[in-house]
């Protein structure tokens, strides 16, 4: 499936091609520590955690307490989860994550 993206560009293609060359978690740590700030990595990590909790039907209040994400951020992520490009769903499916998973 070819997805029309709002962020599509040659530069973005180059970034994603670079990410696809990463083979291990250690590779990811090395690359992302160089390309992103600590805060950017933490924000992206937080978003993935919020999605997992939304799928588990946690309340915004529970998610806010567990992750520190604002209700505005949780709402934005929920909107992407329900009406976005299905990227969260794709990744969680490939990670074999389900609402019944015990781990975060």
N, C-alpha and C positions, 0 to 999 in steps of 0.2 A: 504494500500500500504506500503510495506517495502522498505525503501530508503537506499541504500548503501551510507554511509557517510564517508568522509575523516577524520572526527573527532571521529568516533565511538570507544568507549573504555568503560571499566567497570566504570572508574572514571567519564566519561562524562555521562553515564547512571545514575550514582548516583546523579550527579548534576541536571540533568533534572527531575529525580524522586523527588528530593527535591523541585524544582521549581513548579512541578505539585501539591505539597501539599499546596501551597500558595492560600488563598481563597479571599483575599481582596487587594485593592491597599495599604492599610496600612501594611499588611503582606509583600507585595513586597518591600515597602520602607524599612522596618526593615531588611529584609533578604539581599537585594542588598546593603544597606549601610554598612552592615557587611562584605559582601563577595567581593565587588568591591570598587575601589577607586572612588572618585567623578568624576574624569576625565573619567574613564571607563564608568560610567553610562551616563555621558553627551555625550560621543562618540556614544554609542549605541542608545541613544535617538535621536541624530542628524541624524543617519543613517535612522531611521524610518521616520523622517520628510523629509529627502531627497527623499526617495522612494515615499512618498505621493505627493511631488511636481513633481517628474518625471512622475508619473501617470497622473498628471494634465497637462502634456506636457509643463512645465515651461522650460526655457532655462537654460543651465549650469550657465550662468551669473546671472540670476534671483535667482536660487537656492543658489549660492555662496553668494549673497547679503543677502538673507533671513536667511540662516542657519549658515553662516560662514564656511561651508565645502569647502575644496579645490576642484579644478576641478579634481584632481587625485582621490580623495575620491568619488566624484560624479560619475566619470567614472567607478570606481570599483563597486559601488552600482548598476549602470545601467547595467553593465555586469552581475552581480548576478541576477538582476531582469529579464533579458532577457534569460540568459543561465545557471542560477544556479539551485538550488534544489527546486525552487518554494516555498520556505519558506515565502518570503515576500508576495507573492500572496495569500498563504494560510491564513496568519494572517490578511491581509487586507480584504479578503473575509469574514472571521469570525467577523471582526470588522464592516462589512458592509460598508466599505469605497469605494467610487467611485470617479472618476475624477470630478464629478459634486458637490461633497461635498464642502460646503462653509468653514467649519472649517478646521484648519490645523491638 
